[in-house]
């Protein structure tokens, strides 16, 4: 079958062996698969990702010197069942799944594995137990957005966002847009969205952000006092003396570039909660004294739960979340390498979806 392979830190469209479903697995046809920021990092820095992962105590299961087929934001159609499968869903059913292959000795990360090809391929093998049927009427591209938007759902679920918070999203790429969608799906606001890119600010507005800020012209941190958030301990104490507590600031860091967290620490009000969703692949520095003085609550988040993944699919299906404003292009397998280059320019692309059946 045809697939886009990471080989020698390059993306090459090539023929690879057909995947064969094992016990409890299904063979599927890939219908659509989003390109994720982690894929962009992994082309040239997968070795670094594995090294850092090993420092968490997780033994690497992937050899970066061997072929890898990326793609973990996918929708698919069942073609066949492996031995011992329950056949819960019949052949022809459209499905999505968390990008994990469950194995007796652990798991494989689909899209970052030497064994399980990801969605930049014509066919994949998935664990039957993790499949979710795509509701009728939902397009392949919309269904494929379940995974990236579940990341935003998890980030908000892990935060203290509520009726008494003002929420700032820094970075309006796919991750930031998913956070905005998750906040607005809960009816929360105000949501401030900040990004240097006019194109991405426009998408953030479509996703429901209440206040749009161009940080080249205005710091997004100038709005706190006007929105009822005391900036200093003295201001918070003064509010308490009048029987008011004021609102609390929450910042979602969705950029993943060195210096962003430091700027947030310098700029946020006392008592701010910072949810770090952006993945920075470089060493960064902070001023701990400022964090302590401001009593900043940091939380670093990753991925999503099975329940959050399923809930996100439901919200996309019932129209609570409209994912289509984030999708800026669709390409076939032959267009993947060029799409990776185009995604470096936020004015050209936001979320590109790979459709393996799409002609060149």
N, C-alpha and C positions, 0 to 999 in steps of 0.2 A: 504494500500500500504506500501511498505518498504521504510524506510528513515533512515538517520543518525541523531539522535537527541542529542542536548546538554541537558544533564540532570545531575544535581548535579556536574557541572563543569567537566563532562566526556562526551565522544562521544559514543553513544550506537546505534547499528543498531537494529531497532525495527519496528513493524507494527503500523502505525498510521491511523487516519481517512482519507478517500478519500476527497480531496479538491473539492468544488463545485463552479463552476463559477457563479458570480452574474451578474447583469446588466452591459453590456458593457465589459464583460470579456470573456476569452477563457480558456478552459482546455487544457493543453499541456502535452506531454510526454517529460521528460528531456532526451536529447541526450548526452550532455557533460557539465561539469561544472568545472571550474578551482578552485583550492584552493588558497585563497588570504591570504596575510599576516595579514589583519585585522581579518580574521577568526582564525588564529593562536593565536592572542592576545585575541580574544573574548572568547575562551574556558575557560580561567582562569580569565580573567579580564573584562568580559562584564559589570559587576556591576560598575566598575570604569569608563568604557566608557560612561555608562548612566549618572553617576554622573557628569562627566565633560561636557557632552552634556547639562545637565540641567542648568549648569552655563552659557551657551550661551543664555538661555532664551527659549530653545526648551523643552517643556514638554515631558518626556519619554512616549512612547506608548507601550513599551514592558516590561513585567514582567520577569526578569531573573530567577525567581524561577520556572517558567513554562517552558515546552518544547519549544525549538527553533530548527528549521532545517536551518542550514547555507547554503550558496551557492548563490552567486550573479553574477558569471561570466559564463553565461549559453547559450547554444543553445537548441532549442526544436522543437517539431513537434505538430501542432495543431490537437487535437482529437475531440473537440466539442466547440460549441459556447454557451454562456450564453444568458439569455433573453435580447432582445433589442439590441443584437450585430449587427453591420453592415455587418458582414460576408465578410469583405474586402478581407481576405485570406481564401481560402477553406481548408477543412479538409485535412491533409496530407502535408500542406505547412511547410517547415522548416523556423524557425524565430529566431531572437534574439530580446532582449528588454533591455532598461534601467531597472535596478532592482527596479522598483517603481510600486506600485499598487495605481492608482488614485482613491480617494474616495470623496464623496460630502463634507466631513468635513476635507479634507486634503489628506494625503497619508500614505501608509505603506511601509516600507523598506523591500523588499523581501529578505529573507535570514537573517534578523535580527528582525523577527516578530513572535509573538505567533500565528498569524492568517494566514499568507501567508508563506507556506513552501518554502524554497529555493531549489537550484539545487541538494542538496545531497538527493534527493528523486526521486521516479519513476515518479511522476506527480506534476505539479504546476498549479496555476491559475495566468494569466497575464492580464494586461489591453490591450484591443484590440487596442486602439488608439496609443499605444507606440510600436507596433510591427513593425519590419523591416524584409522583406523577405530576406532570405539568397540566394545570387546569385548561379546559377547553377554551380556545379563543386567544390564548397567550402566545405571542410569536416566539420563534426560536431565539431571536436576539433579546427580547425582554426576559425570557426565562434564564438566559445565560448571565444576566445581570444580577441574579439572586446572590451569587457568591460575593461580588464586590460590595453590594449594598448591605449584605449581612455584616460586613466589617464595620460599617457605620452604625448599624443597629447594636452591635456589641459594645462599641465605644460609648454610645449614649447610655446603654444599660449599665455600664460600669461607672458612670458618672453620677453626680448628685443633681443633675439637671431636673428642674421642677418649676412650679409656678413662681417661686421666689428667686429665680436665677436669671441673670443676663448672660447669654451664651455667645462667645466669640469663636468663630471658625477661621483659623489662619491657614490659608492655602486652599484653593478651590479647584484642585485637580479631582480625579475620581474619588479619592478617599474623603476629601473635604465635602464634596457634593453628597456622598453617602451619609455623612454625619448630619448635614443640613436636612436631608430627607428624613432621617430618623428623628431628629428634633421636631420637625414640623408634623410628622405622622402622629406625634403625641400631643399636638396642639400647643407646643411650647414656643415661647418667644419673650422678649425680642431675640432674634438671631442676627448677629453681625457677621458679615462675610467679608474677608479681606484677601485680595490677591493683586499682584502687579499686572496680571494679564487682563486686558479689557474683554477678551473673548470668554475667559473663565468667569469673570465677574458677571457677565451677561447670563451665563448658564446658571450661576448661583442664584440670580434673581428669579429665573424660571423655576428653580427647585424650591423657591419659597422663602429665601432669606429676606428678612425685614429691612435691614440696613446694609448697603453695599459701600465698601470703602476701598479707595485706591491708595495704598500705603505710600505711593510715590508723592502724593499730594497731602496726605493727612494720616497721622498715626491712628490706627483703630482704637488705641487706648485713650483717646481724648473724649470718648463718649461715656465713660463709666459714671461720672458724677451726674450728668444729665439724665441718665437712665436709673438713677436711684441707688448706685453702688458707692458706699463710702470708700474713699481711696486710702486713707491713713487710719491708724489706730485712734487718733484724736477725733477724726470725723465719725468713726464708728461709735466711740464713746459718747460724743455729742448727740448722735441719733438715739442712742439708748436712753439718754437723760430725758428725752422728750417722749419716751415710750415707743420709739420706733427702732427697728433693728437694721433697716435698709436691706437691699437685695445683695446677693452674693454673686461674684463673677466666676464664670467657668470658661476656660480657654481650651479649645481643642487644637492641638498642634498637628497639622496635617501636611507639613512640608518635608521634614526629614533632611535638613541641610544644617551643617555646623553653624552655630551662632544664633539660630532661631530661638532655641530654648533660653539662651542667655539673655536675649532681648526681651523675651516674655517675662523672665524673672525681674529684670530691671523696670519693666513698665506696668505690671499688673497691680491692682489694689491689694491691700492686706487681706489675708484669708481666702485668696483665690484658689480654686482647684484647677490644676492643669492636667489634662488628659493627653498623653503623648501617643498619637496614632501614626504619625509619619515615621518612616524607618530611615534613620541616619546610619550610613555605612562607614562613617569616619569618626575618629576620636573627637570629642567635643569638651568644652570646659564650662564650668558654672561658678558662681560665687555663692558658696553655702551660707555665708553670713546673711546675705540678702534673703535667701529662702527662709532661714530661721526667723529673722526679724519680721518678715511679712507673714510668717506661718503659712507658707504655701504648701498645699496638699498636692503632691505629684502622684499620678497613676499612669503606668505604662501598660498598654493593652495590645493584645494580639488575637487575630482570628475571630471566632464566634463559637457558640455552642450549637448543638444539633437543633435545639428548640428555637434559637434565634434564626438559624438558617431557614427552617420551615416557616417561621413567622414572616420572614422577609419575602419568601415566595408568595405567601398568602396576601401580603400587602401590595405586592406588584400586581397580582392577579385581580384583586378587587378594586384597583385604581387608587388606593391610598397613597402609593408611591408611583410617580411617573418617572421611569428611568430613561425614557427616550431622549430628553434634552441633553443628557450627558454623552450620548452616542453620536460621534461625528463622522464615522466612516465604517465601511465594510470592505474587507479585502479577501481574496482567495489565498491559497497557500503560497502561490508565487509572489504575492504582494507583501508577505509578512516582514521580510528583511527591510524593505523600504518603509513600511509602516513604523517599525522600531525607530528609524531615523527621523521620520516626520514627527513622532511623539516628543522629540526633544524641543520642538517649538510649540508652546502652549497656544499660540495664535492660529496654528494650523489644525491641531488635533487635541481632543480630550480623551475620549474612550474609543478605541478602534476595535472592531469585532472581526475575528477571523471566521469566515464561512467556507469550510473546505470544499464545498460543492460549487462555489462561485467561480465562474470561468475567468481566466486571466484577461 
